[in-house]
Amino acid sequence: MEIISIKKHHYQDIANIYKQGIETGIATFETSVPTWETWNDSKLLHSRFIAVDNNDVLGWVALSKVSSRCVYEGVAEVSIYIAENHRGKGVGKILMENVIRESEANGIWTLQSGMFAENEATIALHKIVGFRIIGYREKIGKLGGVWKDNVIMERRSKVVGID
């Protein structure tokens, strides 16, 4: 498996994996896959990777700004999606380890992530790489007419922003 930076030509594979996540009903409030332009504009230009094996994209991870306020310039939100036939095989952990290293190299001191409370695999993955649960948002939004609870997790860097 190889971890490489995301380029525009990877987007069809990224979109397909994102669509698989949407179809689970436990990965995102989104109900459709955005265009490359919308997706690209919503993500930081650094810290975005795909896992590839024999030209097969296994999963992706990317970061988004959480706020335009300067005080939060070192805080980013993680999005990670793994192809359905590659889940539970360690791909997510490797992608997360890479995005953590790259985010710290780019001055990010806190990574955060919100996930549906029933997405136990994602919660477990985040815990494995050092995230902790910091909150729980009850019935924060509806998906398919059903109220969903959201777990908020964060990871504070031990090397960036420690002054």
C-alpha positions in Angstrom: 0.0 0.0 0.0 1.2 3.5 -0.9 0.0 6.8 0.6 0.1 9.7 -1.9 -1.2 13.2 -2.0 -4.6 13.8 -3.6 -4.7 15.3 -7.1 -7.7 16.2 -9.2 -7.4 13.1 -11.3 -8.0 11.0 -8.2 -11.4 12.6 -7.6 -13.6 10.0 -9.3 -12.2 7.3 -7.0 -12.6 9.7 -4.0 -16.2 10.5 -5.0 -17.0 6.8 -5.4 -15.7 6.0 -1.9 -17.6 9.0 -0.5 -20.8 7.8 -2.2 -20.3 4.4 -0.4 -20.0 6.3 2.9 -23.1 8.2 2.2 -25.0 5.0 1.4 -24.2 3.5 4.8 -26.4 6.1 6.5 -23.9 6.5 9.3 -21.0 8.4 7.8 -22.3 11.9 7.0 -25.3 14.2 6.8 -24.5 14.7 3.1 -26.8 13.0 0.7 -25.0 13.6 -2.5 -21.3 13.7 -3.6 -20.0 17.2 -4.3 -18.3 18.3 -7.5 -14.5 18.3 -7.5 -14.5 22.1 -7.3 -16.8 22.1 -4.2 -14.9 19.3 -2.5 -11.5 20.9 -3.3 -12.5 24.3 -2.1 -13.8 22.9 1.2 -10.5 21.2 2.0 -7.1 22.5 3.1 -4.5 22.2 0.3 -2.1 20.2 2.5 -2.8 17.0 4.5 -5.0 15.2 1.9 -4.1 11.7 1.0 -5.3 8.5 -0.7 -4.2 5.0 0.1 -3.4 3.1 -3.1 -2.7 -0.6 -3.8 -2.1 -1.8 -7.4 -3.8 1.4 -8.7 -6.8 0.7 -6.5 -7.8 3.6 -4.3 -8.6 2.1 -0.8 -9.5 5.2 1.0 -8.9 8.9 1.5 -8.4 11.5 4.2 -8.5 15.3 4.1 -8.7 18.3 6.4 -11.0 21.3 6.5 -10.7 24.6 8.3 -13.1 24.8 11.3 -13.2 28.6 11.4 -11.9 31.7 9.5 -11.0 33.3 12.9 -7.2 33.6 13.3 -7.3 32.1 16.8 -8.4 28.8 15.2 -5.8 28.7 12.4 -4.2 25.6 13.9 -7.5 23.7 14.2 -8.8 21.4 11.4 -11.5 18.9 10.9 -10.8 15.4 9.6 -12.8 13.7 6.9 -11.8 10.0 6.3 -13.6 7.4 4.1 -12.5 3.9 3.3 -13.8 1.8 0.4 -16.3 -0.7 1.6 -14.2 -3.7 0.6 -11.1 -2.4 2.5 -12.7 -1.5 5.8 -11.3 -3.1 8.9 -7.9 -3.8 7.3 -5.8 -1.0 8.8 -6.2 1.4 5.9 -7.8 4.0 8.1 -5.1 3.9 10.7 -2.4 4.4 8.2 -4.2 7.3 6.5 -4.8 8.9 9.9 -1.2 8.5 11.0 -0.1 10.2 7.7 -2.6 13.1 8.1 -1.6 13.7 11.7 2.1 13.9 10.7 1.4 16.2 7.8 -1.0 18.4 9.7 1.6 18.9 12.4 4.3 19.7 9.8 1.8 22.4 8.6 1.2 24.0 12.0 -2.0 22.3 13.0 -2.2 21.8 16.7 -5.7 20.3 17.1 -7.6 17.9 14.9 -11.2 17.4 15.5 -13.9 15.1 14.0 -17.6 14.7 14.3 -19.3 11.4 13.7 -22.6 9.7 14.2 -22.8 8.0 17.6 -23.6 4.7 16.0 -20.5 4.8 13.8 -18.5 2.6 16.2 -15.8 1.7 13.8 -14.9 5.4 13.2 -15.0 6.2 16.9 -12.6 3.2 17.5 -10.3 4.3 14.7 -10.0 7.9 16.1 -9.3 6.5 19.6 -6.5 4.3 18.3 -4.7 7.3 16.9 -5.0 9.4 20.0 -8.4 11.2 19.7 -10.6 11.5 22.7 -14.3 12.2 23.0 -14.9 15.8 24.1 -18.6 16.1 23.5 -21.9 14.7 22.4 -24.5 16.7 20.4 -27.9 15.2 20.8 -30.2 15.2 17.8 -28.0 17.8 16.0 -29.6 17.2 12.6 -31.9 15.0 10.6 -30.8 12.4 8.0 -33.7 10.8 6.1 -36.1 12.2 8.5 -34.4 10.7 11.6 -32.7 12.8 14.2 -29.0 11.9 14.6 -26.7 12.3 17.6 -23.1 13.4 16.9 -19.9 12.5 18.9 -17.2 15.1 18.8 -13.6 13.9 19.1 -10.3 15.8 19.1 -6.6 15.1 19.1 -4.2 17.8 20.6 -0.7 17.7 19.1 2.2 17.1 21.5 4.6 18.9 19.2 2.8 21.9 17.7 1.4 24.8 19.7 3.0 23.7 23.0 4.7 27.0 23.8 
